[in-house]
Amino acid sequence: MPSITFFKSEEIAPKSWKICNGFVAETNTFYCYLVEGQDYALLIDTMMGWGNLNDFCKTLTDKPVKIVNTHAHWDHIGGNFNFDSCYLHPRDIALFNDSVNYTKQQIFDVAKQMAKDEFKNLLELDDNYTDSKPMKIFPVYGGDEFDLGDKKIEVIEVGGHTAGSIVLIDRKTRIAYSGDACNSNTLLELPTSLPVAVYMKSLLHLKEFQPEFDMMYGGHEILDATIIDEAIETVAKVIAGTDDHYEAKGMFGTPVFYAAARVKNGSERVDGKRFNMSYVSENIFEKNDTRQIIR
Ligand SMILES: [Zn+2]
């Protein structure tokens, strides 16, 4: 009988690991990252909440672990609840609190759905799942730095996918930990996404740091830093109204547009480039009123 591998890790740079769930089908890729320094280790995102990530981190490091979330979507905060605090950009705190209503049963059900066939019936509703709960959130802003002792990791604000999305740069290893900020399926179609024109400003801000990293290790994909150039080129076309305006079904089943045309029955770009972004026509331009309205 195969045993369930909740976590797999791979050392991507000295004392820096990519972690994923071992039992899920290859099409469901969720990554988080652990970077160990002299004084403490930084866990960047926590995936879906399947297995005890706190226990797993102890197999990789004996340093204390701090958590930072690149943004507050469930597939990046699910494992937070095995810990007692996290760092997050304040503009994503509301989104975080909205996510904190998942029960152990719901988290387990999704695990079962996404598991490889051979593991589906082996999964049980046990201590590998935990109810989500409110937790202590410490704010981080652009320019802040996690000083791990012998490594410094800087926070860059790249709002778009969510208002509080951040990218974390480790200059020593030339890695940017990028969450969902810029990839081949950057979702800006969501009700909590920022306007495309604001995202463009974030990309230009990220571009300033591009000389300092080679790779972007994201929540679902690993890309090299030139993806930022493709992003700027593609997003500029959306703002100019000259993009491919490719109609597709969005996350919630409603029609959305992709900036670049995709191949039939696939998600790759027709022109062979990698960056792509979903959006809705009502959320391209900056609003005159950018206040947060609490309803
Ligand atoms: Zn996300």
Boltz pocket constraint, residues with backbone or C-beta under 6 A from the ligand:
constraints:
  - pocket:
      binder: B
      contacts: [[A, 71], [A, 73], [A, 161], [A, 180]]
      max_distance: 6.0
